[in-house]
Amino acid sequence: MRVWLENAAYVAAGVVAFVLFWVAARTLRDLVGRWLVRHHVEADAVVLGRRAVYVTLLLVGALVALSFAFQSGNVTIAGVVVATVVASLGVQDVLKNYVSGYYVLLERHLHVGDAVEFDRVSGVIEDIRLRVTLLRAPDGSLVVVPNTQLFNSVVAVKRSAGRPRRGARSLGKRSQDHAAESLESA
């Protein structure tokens, strides 16, 4: 009977811990939502941020409650490890795009205004961001290209008018005219 009472006390402590995490999750969710709105974040991102905070705290609360109920911290550790693996697999492609974007910006092979063509995509670069590059297609549509695709593909680049290649030497007037004609004919 005594063991049963001890186990019931641990389960009750787990329930109390979960309720505390639930209250904290609701409070923090509302605080994060107000902070995001105050910083003029788009409405969709506010909803996503609020939900992420709420679900994360509820999951942590559930793990803490289970570790109380089973009287073992291993449940919490195992849950954190599983959550970390799942999260890292989920953001793997996003991180690849950020790293690729860093190299695209660092190497400076591409510039705003350059015409590019690769993998059945062509257009003029409008913006190079850390995660994506924005192209304006010949039909006027905006093409959002993940930087991993730019980094791992063969890209044909036509320099924008008036932009010399980096490290290009100054050419005489006759050579400049010839270079301009070859760019126009390409």
GIGIWO-V186453 format. One record per residue. N is the residue number from 1. PHI is phi in whole degrees, 0 to 359 (none if undefined). OMEGA is omega as a letter, one per 20 degrees, with the letter a starting at -180 (999 if undefined). NEAR is the number of other C-alpha atoms within 10 Angstrom. Layout:
n: <N & N>
phi: <PHI & PHI>
omega: <OMEGA & OMEGA>
near: <NEAR & NEAR>
This chain:
n: <1 & 2 & 3 & 4 & 5 & 6 & 7 & 8 & 9 & 10 & 11 & 12 & 13 & 14 & 15 & 16 & 17 & 18 & 19 & 20 & 21 & 22 & 23 & 24 & 25 & 26 & 27 & 28 & 29 & 30 & 31 & 32 & 33 & 34 & 35 & 36 & 37 & 38 & 39 & 40 & 41 & 42 & 43 & 44 & 45 & 46 & 47 & 48 & 49 & 50 & 51 & 52 & 53 & 54 & 55 & 56 & 57 & 58 & 59 & 60 & 61 & 62 & 63 & 64 & 65 & 66 & 67 & 68 & 69 & 70 & 71 & 72 & 73 & 74 & 75 & 76 & 77 & 78 & 79 & 80 & 81 & 82 & 83 & 84 & 85 & 86 & 87 & 88 & 89 & 90 & 91 & 92 & 93 & 94 & 95 & 96 & 97 & 98 & 99 & 100 & 101 & 102 & 103 & 104 & 105 & 106 & 107 & 108 & 109 & 110 & 111 & 112 & 113 & 114 & 115 & 116 & 117 & 118 & 119 & 120 & 121 & 122 & 123 & 124 & 125 & 126 & 127 & 128 & 129 & 130 & 131 & 132 & 133 & 134 & 135 & 136 & 137 & 138 & 139 & 140 & 141 & 142 & 143 & 144 & 145 & 146 & 147 & 148 & 149 & 150 & 151 & 152 & 153 & 154 & 155 & 156 & 157 & 158 & 159 & 160 & 161 & 162 & 163 & 164 & 165 & 166 & 167 & 168 & 169 & 170 & 171 & 172 & 173 & 174 & 175 & 176 & 177 & 178 & 179 & 180 & 181 & 182 & 183 & 184 & 185 & 186>
phi: <none & 295 & 297 & 297 & 294 & 296 & 297 & 296 & 294 & 294 & 295 & 297 & 297 & 296 & 296 & 297 & 299 & 295 & 297 & 297 & 295 & 297 & 296 & 297 & 296 & 295 & 294 & 293 & 302 & 292 & 296 & 296 & 300 & 295 & 296 & 294 & 296 & 298 & 264 & 57 & 278 & 300 & 300 & 297 & 290 & 296 & 298 & 297 & 297 & 299 & 294 & 298 & 296 & 297 & 293 & 298 & 293 & 295 & 295 & 297 & 299 & 296 & 294 & 295 & 298 & 293 & 292 & 293 & 296 & 270 & 57 & 210 & 284 & 297 & 298 & 295 & 298 & 297 & 295 & 295 & 296 & 298 & 297 & 295 & 296 & 297 & 295 & 293 & 292 & 290 & 258 & 302 & 293 & 296 & 295 & 300 & 294 & 295 & 295 & 298 & 298 & 300 & 290 & 299 & 289 & 289 & 284 & 57 & 281 & 246 & 225 & 300 & 101 & 287 & 271 & 234 & 213 & 193 & 40 & 62 & 240 & 217 & 166 & 256 & 290 & 262 & 201 & 244 & 252 & 292 & 258 & 223 & 240 & 260 & 244 & 259 & 288 & 303 & 276 & 95 & 283 & 266 & 250 & 261 & 249 & 298 & 296 & 300 & 295 & 294 & 289 & 259 & 245 & 279 & 242 & 271 & 240 & 249 & 297 & 290 & 300 & 83 & 251 & 287 & 294 & 297 & 83 & 289 & 277 & 291 & 256 & 290 & 301 & 294 & 292 & 294 & 298 & 295 & 295 & 295 & 296 & 292 & 291 & 293 & 281 & 284>
omega: <a & r & a & r & r & r & r & r & r & r & r & r & r & r & r & r & a & r & r & r & r & r & r & r & r & a & a & r & a & r & r & r & r & r & a & r & r & r & r & r & a & a & r & r & r & r & a & r & r & a & a & r & a & a & r & r & r & r & r & r & r & r & r & r & r & r & r & a & r & r & a & r & a & r & r & a & r & r & r & r & r & r & r & r & r & r & a & r & a & a & a & a & r & r & r & a & r & r & r & r & r & a & r & r & a & a & r & r & a & a & r & a & r & r & a & r & r & r & r & r & r & r & r & a & r & a & r & r & a & a & a & r & a & r & r & a & r & r & r & a & r & a & r & a & r & a & r & r & r & a & a & a & r & a & r & a & r & a & r & a & r & r & r & r & r & r & a & r & r & a & r & a & a & r & r & r & a & r & r & r & a & r & a & a & a & 999>
near: <6 & 7 & 8 & 9 & 10 & 11 & 16 & 13 & 14 & 19 & 19 & 15 & 17 & 23 & 19 & 15 & 19 & 22 & 16 & 13 & 21 & 20 & 15 & 16 & 23 & 17 & 13 & 16 & 21 & 16 & 13 & 18 & 22 & 14 & 13 & 18 & 14 & 9 & 9 & 10 & 12 & 10 & 12 & 8 & 13 & 18 & 14 & 12 & 15 & 20 & 18 & 13 & 17 & 22 & 15 & 13 & 21 & 21 & 18 & 19 & 24 & 21 & 23 & 24 & 25 & 24 & 20 & 23 & 19 & 15 & 14 & 12 & 13 & 13 & 18 & 19 & 14 & 12 & 18 & 15 & 12 & 12 & 15 & 12 & 11 & 11 & 11 & 12 & 11 & 11 & 10 & 10 & 13 & 16 & 14 & 15 & 21 & 18 & 16 & 22 & 24 & 17 & 16 & 22 & 15 & 10 & 9 & 10 & 14 & 20 & 19 & 15 & 18 & 20 & 20 & 20 & 16 & 14 & 10 & 5 & 13 & 18 & 21 & 23 & 21 & 17 & 15 & 18 & 15 & 17 & 20 & 21 & 22 & 19 & 25 & 18 & 16 & 11 & 7 & 9 & 10 & 15 & 18 & 13 & 16 & 21 & 27 & 22 & 17 & 21 & 16 & 9 & 11 & 11 & 17 & 12 & 16 & 16 & 19 & 16 & 11 & 7 & 10 & 11 & 10 & 8 & 6 & 7 & 8 & 9 & 10 & 8 & 9 & 8 & 11 & 12 & 12 & 11 & 12 & 12 & 11 & 10 & 13 & 10 & 6 & 6>
